Amino acid sequence: MMASTRVEVRRGKNESSTALIRRFTRRAQGLGLVRELRDRRYWKRAKSKNVDHKRALISKVRREKYNELVKLGKIDLTARKNVRGKGYKK
């Protein structure tokens, strides 16, 4: 059973209908309703606990290796701060 969330906005004295809709939309986004509904739009197969556990272990090992390289001075954190993600163009 899905838990339901209710969003309620009341129209102010001199508030236009577009402002009311904008306020409703912002409140719904703040509660995460829009993102949740977009996620529910298509059916996704649930990952097994085993798969999630393996991915968590792999990321933990990678994180520990990275932190060790930082400690040894092989990775410079100050140079790393200016690096952008994939697809970054100047």
N, C-alpha and C positions, 0 to 999 in steps of 0.2 A: 504494500500500500504506500503510495506516495504522500508525503506530507505536503499539505497545501499552505501557501503563503498568500496573504491578502494584502493588497495595496489599495489604500483609500486616500483620495485627495478631495478636498472640498473647495468649491469655487469661491474666491474672494469677492469682495463687494464690486470692485471695478476691474476685475481680472477678465481678460479676453479668453475665448475658448482655446486659441492656439497656445497661450501661456499655460493654461491648465493642462493641456495635453503634454506640453514640454515638461512641466513639473512632474506629471505622472510618469513619463518615460524615464526621467532622471532617477526618480525614486525606485522604479522597477529595476533599473540598471544597478543602482546602489545595493539592492538586495541580491543581485546576481541572477535574477529571474530570466533576463534576456539570454544570457550565456547558457543557462541551464536548458531553456527551451530549444535553443539552437543545437545544443548537444543531443537532445532527445529527438531531433528531427529524423535522424536516420538510426537504424538499429546497429549497435556495435556488439560484437561478440566479446563477452567478458574474458579477460585473461585469467588463467589459472593462478593460484597462489604460488605454485612452484615457479612459474615464469617470472612473476613479480619479484620473488625472493632471489632468483638468479641474477636478475637485472640490478637489484639493490646491492648484491655482493660485488658485482663487476664494478659498479660506480664507486663503491666503498674502496676497492683496491686501487682504482684509478686516482681517487682523491688522495689516498695515503701516499701513493707514488709521487704525485704532484707536490704535495706538502713536503715530502722528503727532499725532492729536487730543489725546492725553494730554500729549505734549511741548509742544504749543501752549497747554495749560491749558484747553482747551474741555471736557474731561472730568475731573471731580474723582474721583480714586481712593478717597478716604476716604468719600465718599458712596456709591460703588459697592459697597463691602464689605458694606453692610447689605441690599442688594437680593437677594431670593431668586429661585429659578427659577420656572417656570410652575406654576400650581396652588397656590401657597403661600397659606395662609390663616392669619390670626392667631387 
